[in-house]
Amino acid sequence: MLGIGVEKKNAERAKAILRENGALLSGYGAKSDEKRVYFPVSKRIELPFPHSYSQKIFPKKQHGARSLREQGLSSFDIVGDIAVLEDRGKGDVKKAASILLKTNPRIKTVLLKTGGRTGEFRIQQVKWLAGKKRTKTVHKESGCVFEVDLARAYFSPRLSTERLRVLAKVKDGETVLVPFAGVGPYAIIIAKNRKCRVVAIEKNKDAVASMRKNVAANRVAVEVVQGDANAILPRYKADRIIMPLPHGAFDFLDAALKAAKDGCVVHYYSIGERGNPFEKPLKEIRDACLRNRKKCRIAGKRVLLSYSAGLERAAVDFTVRRL
Ligand SMILES: C[S@@+](CC[C@H](N)C(=O)[O-])C[C@H]1O[C@@H](n2cnc3c(N)ncnc32)[C@H](O)[C@@H]1O
């Protein structure tokens, strides 16, 4: 079977790119040796870091996923060594948790979602189901490590590909502002890979405490500012502003436009109607630019993730110019 080998530090990035390009073979697990990780692939694609292709035998995946589906629980996220299950009301969650612990040696704790992400800090409602009784873990993504307490701060592993997409646009020398920085994934991944000034703004004290540890653990220079993005954004002048607050980023557009240098690129996230998710963010962006006497040019838009039956998450990139 065709396999691709990459250095361990690039494994998460490689996996995300392979998956995005439909090259990662499902049904088989990855292999590793001291220095490299090997993924089973269906085709050859070019990666932006050293890699090599060779024929390998890959282990068949265990049937944890099938057993979980039998429990009506096919959906779960893994953050560090914690699995977060969604109960679709069709199965036995305790049984599913024990299957997960048995079939995935890297999972040490299973939590159950008990509601949506609530409140200003967008914290996932969870309760403990099985394994070690804790909500704090360390997650690896794109060669960086992130401590996160899932009961106290926001983190979603599902946004790893989007973070890499944004990283690919960032150029050395930029000043990058990340309001709504959470425990720091966008800010730290950019600071790790580019020679930029990166400022991360976050209101939730618990997220900020983890972000400060994450900045130190990843040995990057991110300026972490705790407080309300509306008050803090206008203190800076930015070449790029990343606004990952899909529920409420529109309330911060005026402050972001005050911080935008001529030519600044804004990555704007929003939740819109399924089938027509861009109408709302495009109107918000155009109205805000008019109010602030700026011109905007839409540079790109894409649907990111499904949010609920009728809603999806959209990303719009736009450039800001003086009128
Ligand atoms: C959807 S989360 C995104 C977190 C992070 N960027 C990530 O991708 O993991 C939004 C974050 O914005 C923070 N937040 C909400 N209101 C804020 C405000 N007024 N000023 C600064 N941060 C805020 C929340 O606490 C939360 O951590």
The ligand as an SDF file (V2000), in Angstrom:
LIG
                    3D

 27 29  0  0  0  0  0  0  0  0999 V2000
  -15.1620   30.7210   19.2130 C   0  0  0  0  0  0  0  0  0  0  0  0
  -13.9580   31.0100   20.4480 S   0  0  0  0  0  0  0  0  0  0  0  0
  -12.4620   30.9790   19.4780 C   0  0  0  0  0  0  0  0  0  0  0  0
  -11.2330   30.7100   20.2880 C   0  0  0  0  0  0  0  0  0  0  0  0
   -9.9530   30.4590   19.4900 C   0  0  0  0  0  0  0  0  0  0  0  0
   -9.6930   31.4670   18.5030 N   0  0  0  0  0  0  0  0  0  0  0  0
   -9.9630   29.0770   18.8710 C   0  0  0  0  0  0  0  0  0  0  0  0
  -10.0660   28.9560   17.6390 O   0  0  0  0  0  0  0  0  0  0  0  0
   -9.8560   28.1180   19.6280 O   0  0  0  0  0  0  0  0  0  0  0  0
  -14.2110   32.7100   20.7830 C   0  0  0  0  0  0  0  0  0  0  0  0
  -13.3820   33.2700   21.9240 C   0  0  0  0  0  0  0  0  0  0  0  0
  -13.6590   34.6710   22.0610 O   0  0  0  0  0  0  0  0  0  0  0  0
  -13.6330   35.0030   23.4360 C   0  0  0  0  0  0  0  0  0  0  0  0
  -14.3810   36.2640   23.5990 N   0  0  0  0  0  0  0  0  0  0  0  0
  -15.7300   36.4270   23.6460 C   0  0  0  0  0  0  0  0  0  0  0  0
  -16.0450   37.7220   23.7780 N   0  0  0  0  0  0  0  0  0  0  0  0
  -14.8720   38.4070   23.8060 C   0  0  0  0  0  0  0  0  0  0  0  0
  -14.5440   39.7860   23.8960 C   0  0  0  0  0  0  0  0  0  0  0  0
  -15.4830   40.7270   24.0260 N   0  0  0  0  0  0  0  0  0  0  0  0
  -13.2460   40.1440   23.8630 N   0  0  0  0  0  0  0  0  0  0  0  0
  -12.2720   39.1950   23.7530 C   0  0  0  0  0  0  0  0  0  0  0  0
  -12.5220   37.8770   23.6760 N   0  0  0  0  0  0  0  0  0  0  0  0
  -13.8040   37.4820   23.6880 C   0  0  0  0  0  0  0  0  0  0  0  0
  -14.2460   33.7920   24.1080 C   0  0  0  0  0  0  0  0  0  0  0  0
  -13.9100   33.7060   25.4660 O   0  0  0  0  0  0  0  0  0  0  0  0
  -13.6620   32.6430   23.2690 C   0  0  0  0  0  0  0  0  0  0  0  0
  -12.4630   32.1800   23.8390 O   0  0  0  0  0  0  0  0  0  0  0  0
  1  2  1  0
  2  3  1  0
  2 10  1  0
  3  4  1  0
  4  5  1  0
  5  6  1  0
  5  7  1  0
  7  8  2  0
  7  9  1  0
 10 11  1  0
 11 12  1  0
 11 26  1  0
 12 13  1  0
 13 14  1  0
 13 24  1  0
 14 15  1  0
 14 23  1  0
 15 16  2  0
 16 17  1  0
 17 18  1  0
 17 23  2  0
 18 19  1  0
 18 20  2  0
 20 21  1  0
 21 22  2  0
 22 23  1  0
 24 25  1  0
 24 26  1  0
 26 27  1  0
M  CHG  2   2   1   9  -1
M  END
$$$$
